[in-house]
Amino acid sequence: MTAPFDFMAASAQEKIAHLEARLNVSLDPQSVHIEDDSAAHAGHAGAASGSHYTVTIVAERFAGKARVARHRLVYDALAEEMRRGVHALAIRAYTPQEFAEQFE
């Protein structure tokens, strides 16, 4: 049995890789990109520990779901991390069609 991931002790790269892995397993996205925004929040709670992130995720599972429902899926996928180290999470959740129309 492996030890649980210690989010607070992990490096910035390990944290992002862990978050991406959790989202990949839970939501099977077409793409997921996570940015560490902690430096932009200097002086704010949790900023020093690397716990402010922006997630851009493209998944078919978002089809037909309102923005709040999409965010709930992401929060549910990262529930443990939200309890153990992620302080702030900005979410950009798109279907593949929405992403293609907006960015390609």
C-alpha positions in Angstrom: 0.0 0.0 0.0 1.4 3.4 -0.9 1.3 6.4 1.4 -1.2 9.1 0.7 0.1 12.1 -1.3 1.4 14.8 1.0 0.2 17.8 -0.9 1.8 20.4 1.4 5.2 18.7 1.3 5.3 18.3 -2.4 7.2 20.5 -4.9 5.2 22.9 -7.1 5.7 20.5 -10.1 4.5 17.5 -8.1 1.4 19.4 -6.9 0.4 20.3 -10.5 1.1 16.7 -11.7 -1.0 15.3 -8.9 -3.9 17.6 -9.6 -3.7 16.8 -13.3 -3.7 13.1 -12.6 -6.7 13.3 -10.3 -8.7 15.3 -13.0 -7.6 12.8 -15.7 -8.9 9.8 -13.7 -12.1 11.4 -12.6 -13.2 13.4 -15.7 -11.3 11.8 -18.6 -10.7 15.2 -20.2 -9.5 15.9 -23.7 -7.0 18.3 -22.1 -6.2 19.8 -18.8 -3.8 22.6 -18.0 -3.1 23.9 -14.5 -1.3 27.1 -13.6 0.1 27.9 -10.2 -1.1 31.4 -9.4 0.2 31.5 -5.9 2.9 34.2 -6.6 0.1 36.6 -7.7 -1.5 36.3 -4.3 1.5 37.2 -2.1 0.3 38.1 1.4 -3.0 36.2 1.0 -3.7 33.1 3.0 -2.1 30.0 1.5 -0.1 31.8 -1.1 3.3 30.9 0.3 2.6 27.2 0.2 1.6 27.1 -3.4 -2.1 26.6 -3.2 -3.7 29.0 -5.7 -4.4 27.5 -9.1 -6.2 28.1 -12.4 -7.5 25.0 -14.1 -8.4 25.0 -17.8 -10.1 21.7 -18.6 -11.8 20.4 -21.7 -14.1 17.4 -21.3 -17.0 15.9 -23.0 -18.5 15.3 -19.6 -19.4 19.0 -19.4 -21.8 18.7 -22.3 -25.3 19.8 -21.3 -24.1 21.0 -17.9 -24.4 24.5 -16.5 -21.3 26.3 -15.3 -22.0 25.5 -11.6 -22.4 21.8 -12.4 -19.1 21.7 -14.3 -17.3 23.4 -11.4 -18.9 20.9 -9.0 -17.5 18.0 -11.0 -14.0 19.6 -10.8 -14.4 20.3 -7.1 -15.6 16.7 -6.5 -12.6 15.3 -8.3 -10.2 17.4 -6.2 -12.2 17.1 -2.9 -9.3 15.7 -0.9 -6.9 18.2 -2.3 -9.3 21.1 -1.4 -9.2 19.8 2.2 -5.5 19.3 2.4 -3.8 22.2 0.6 -5.6 23.8 -2.3 -6.7 27.2 -1.0 -8.1 28.8 -4.2 -9.1 27.2 -7.5 -10.2 29.2 -10.6 -11.9 26.9 -13.1 -12.4 27.3 -16.9 -14.4 24.2 -17.9 -15.3 23.7 -21.6 -16.7 21.0 -23.8 -14.4 20.2 -26.8 -16.7 22.1 -29.1 -16.8 25.2 -26.9 -13.0 25.2 -26.6 -12.6 24.8 -30.4 -15.0 27.6 -31.1 -13.4 30.0 -28.6 -9.7 29.2 -29.0 -9.0 27.6 -32.3 
